[in-house]
Amino acid sequence: MQSVLDCVEPLITSRKEVDLISRKNDEFHNVLRNASHNGYVIHLGENLRSIDNSIRNVVNQIDYKNIQDRHAEHIAILQAVKKRDSELAERLMVQHVREAPVVINQKGSEHK
């Protein structure tokens, strides 16, 4: 997981290749799901993957700063996982998932 995050940082800094950043984001989510060794989480994540990718692509296109914020969230989640703090990791993941629709709604209303 760390290697995926490390490879994304230069892309974010360069402000290029939003599509590659999105693919690496998907890879991070996939590795995290599989690391859970929880069949339900893995299956649910795979079923929601296309929706997740669509939301991410919209968010990344309308707000580049959001990419930096989401990356920071990934780092915090990974730190919680490394510390084996499952409650913190879960709380951070739930917050992370709930933020995308909020950003889309905010940005959508700004463009009206």
N, C-alpha and C positions, 0 to 999 in steps of 0.2 A: 504494500500500500504506500509506503514511504517513497518508493522509487517513482510511482505514478505522480505523486504530489511534487516531487523534486523536478520532474521533467516538465511540469506545467508552469512552474514559477517563471522561467525565462520567457515563455510564450506570453504570459500575462504582462510581464514587464515590457516586452516589445510591442504589445498591443496589436499583435498580428495573429492570424490563423485561429479565428474564433471557432471555426469548425473542428480543428484539431483539439482545441481546448475542450470542446463539448465531447469529443470522442474519448479523451482522457478522463473526463469527468465520469462518463459512462463506465469506463474501465474501473475507476476507483469504486464506484457504487457496486459493480459486479464483484470485485475482489472482496469488498467489505461484506456483502451478502454471503458469499461462499465461505468466508472466514467464520461466519456465525455457526456453521455446521447445523443450522436449523432448517429443516426441509420446508417448513411453512414459510419462513422468511425468504428463502431462496425462490420458492415457487411463486409467491406473491410478487416478489421483486421482478421476476422474469415476466410475469403477466402484465405488470404495470410499466415495463421498460419503455415501450413505444410512447406511452403518454408522457412519461418522465422526460424522454428525449425531446418530444415536441415542446413541452413547457420550457425545458432548458434552452432550446434553440431560440425560442421567442424572447426569453429573459436576456440571454446573452446578446442578442441583436439590438435590443432597445436600451440596454443599460450596461455599458462596459464596466463601470465601477462595481456593478453587482458581481461580476466575475471575481474580482478581488475579494469581495465580502464572502462569497460562497467558498472560495478557496480557503480563506481564514477559518471558516466553519469546518471545512474538511480537516484542517490541521488540528483544530480543537477536538474533533471527534476521534481522530487517530491517537492523539495524546491520551484521551480518556481510555481508549481501548488498550493502549500500551500499559497504562497504569492498572488495567483490569478493574476499572471503575464502571461497572455495567450500568448503574443508575445514571451517572453523569453522561455516559455515552448515549444511552437511550434518550435522555432529556434533550441533548444536543441534536440528535438525529430527528426527533419529532419537531423541534423548533426549525431545523433546516428544511424539512419537507414542507412545513406549513408556510414558510416565507415566500416561496416561489409564486403562489397565487396572489399574495398580497402585493408583491412587486409588479406583477402583470396588471392588476387592478389599478394600482397607483399610476403606473406609466401610461396605461390606456386612458385614464381620465385626464392626464396632462396633455395628451395628444388630441383631445376633442376640441 
